Structure formats: C-alpha cells, structure tokens
Amino acid sequence: MVPVIIILHVCICVALILIVLLQKGKGAGMGAAFGGSSQTVFGSAGATTLLHKVTTAIAVVFMLTSLGLSFFFSQGSTSSIMEDVNPSQPPAAQTSTVPSPQTGETENK
C-alpha cells in the first residue's frame, strides 16, 4: 500500500510543478500596467480558468497523499538507542592518558 502511495505522490508532485509552471502569474501584465493599459493586476482576476481548477484539485490530492504517507510512516515500530543500556551500571571512570606539561620548575619539599 505504501509503495503505491509513494509512486502516486511523486507523480502528483511532478504534475503540480508542471501545472504551476504553465500558468501565467497575476503580475504578468505588470510591465504593461506602468503604461496604463492593464488594470487586472490590481483588480479582480475574473472567471476561474480550467487550469486553476486542475491546480486546486491536484494540490488537494498532494496534501492527502502527504497526510497518508505521514500516517503510514508514523505507525512503524518505535525503537531507541538506549534500550540496551543497563541503568544500574554507573558510568565508566574516564582516565586521562595525556601527560602533564613540564614547567621546568623544581618543587621544594
């Protein structure tokens, strides 16, 4: 089940990228706006196009597959790296193997 959702998710990702890249942005007429020929940049966008509806539908499917994958992968077995540690054992004493620095001074006793 999970591999099918992963394959579907990857296909939806590619399709969503391609559909978004095909669309013309709202600021596409911005260069013409300075000439005074286009007011649609700041006004209403008009009727919803078919490409916009397809983008919305694919985005919804993308979110559903994302939630499904997160649900399936969260149901796995839980393990910890601390399972094999015995809490009754004290930590091992650390010994230093670094020699002390020679100061050249002699001690008087």
C-alpha positions as CSV (number, residue, x, y, z in Angstrom):
1,M,0.0,0.0,0.0
2,V,2.8,2.4,0.9
3,P,4.7,2.0,-2.3
4,V,1.6,2.8,-4.3
5,I,1.0,6.0,-2.4
6,I,4.7,6.9,-2.8
7,I,4.5,6.5,-6.6
8,L,1.2,8.4,-6.7
9,H,2.8,11.1,-4.6
10,V,5.8,11.5,-6.8
11,C,3.6,11.7,-9.9
12,I,1.4,14.3,-8.3
13,C,4.5,16.3,-7.3
14,V,5.7,16.4,-10.9
15,A,2.3,17.2,-12.3
16,L,1.8,20.0,-9.8
17,I,5.2,21.5,-10.7
18,L,4.4,21.4,-14.4
19,I,0.9,22.8,-14.0
20,V,2.2,25.7,-11.8
21,L,4.9,26.5,-14.4
22,L,2.4,26.5,-17.2
23,Q,0.2,29.2,-15.6
24,K,0.5,32.9,-16.2
25,G,1.0,34.8,-13.0
26,K,-1.1,37.7,-11.8
27,G,1.9,40.0,-12.2
28,A,2.5,39.0,-15.8
29,G,0.9,42.2,-17.1
30,M,2.9,44.4,-14.6
31,G,5.1,45.8,-17.3
32,A,2.0,46.9,-19.2
33,A,0.5,48.4,-16.0
34,F,3.0,51.1,-16.0
35,G,1.9,52.1,-19.5
36,G,-1.7,52.3,-18.2
37,S,-3.0,49.5,-20.4
38,S,-3.7,46.9,-17.8
39,Q,-5.6,47.2,-14.6
40,T,-6.2,43.5,-14.0
41,V,-3.1,43.3,-11.8
42,F,-4.8,45.2,-9.0
43,G,-8.4,44.4,-9.8
44,S,-10.4,41.1,-9.9
45,A,-9.0,38.2,-11.8
46,G,-12.2,37.3,-13.5
47,A,-13.6,33.8,-14.0
48,T,-11.6,30.8,-12.8
49,T,-9.9,29.0,-15.6
50,L,-9.8,25.3,-16.1
51,L,-6.0,25.3,-15.3
52,H,-6.7,26.9,-12.0
53,K,-9.3,24.3,-11.1
54,V,-6.9,21.5,-12.1
55,T,-4.2,23.0,-9.9
56,T,-6.5,23.2,-7.0
57,A,-7.6,19.6,-7.4
58,I,-4.0,18.3,-7.7
59,A,-2.9,20.4,-4.7
60,V,-5.7,18.7,-2.6
61,V,-4.6,15.3,-3.8
62,F,-1.0,16.2,-2.9
63,M,-2.0,17.2,0.6
64,L,-4.0,14.0,1.0
65,T,-1.1,11.8,-0.1
66,S,1.3,13.7,2.2
67,L,-1.0,13.1,5.1
68,G,-1.4,9.5,4.2
69,L,2.3,8.9,4.0
70,S,2.9,10.7,7.3
71,F,0.3,8.5,8.9
72,F,1.7,5.2,7.5
73,F,5.3,6.0,8.4
74,S,4.4,7.1,11.9
75,Q,2.8,3.7,12.6
76,G,6.2,1.9,12.4
77,S,7.9,0.2,15.4
78,T,9.4,2.5,17.9
79,S,13.0,1.8,19.0
80,S,15.5,3.6,21.0
81,I,19.3,3.5,21.1
82,M,19.1,3.4,24.9
83,E,17.2,0.0,25.0
84,D,20.4,-2.0,25.6
85,V,21.7,0.3,28.4
86,N,21.5,-1.1,31.9
87,P,20.5,1.8,34.2
88,S,22.1,0.1,37.3
89,Q,25.6,0.4,35.9
90,P,27.5,3.5,36.8
91,P,29.3,5.3,34.0
92,A,32.8,4.2,33.4
93,A,35.5,6.3,35.0
94,Q,37.4,8.3,32.5
95,T,41.1,8.3,32.8
96,S,43.4,10.8,31.1
97,T,46.3,9.5,29.2
98,V,47.6,12.9,28.3
99,P,50.9,13.7,30.1
100,S,51.1,16.7,32.4
101,P,53.0,19.6,30.9
102,Q,56.6,20.2,32.0
103,T,57.1,23.6,33.6
104,G,60.8,23.3,34.2
105,E,60.4,24.4,37.9
106,T,61.5,22.3,40.7
107,E,59.5,21.7,43.8
108,N,60.9,22.2,47.2
109,K,59.7,19.8,49.9
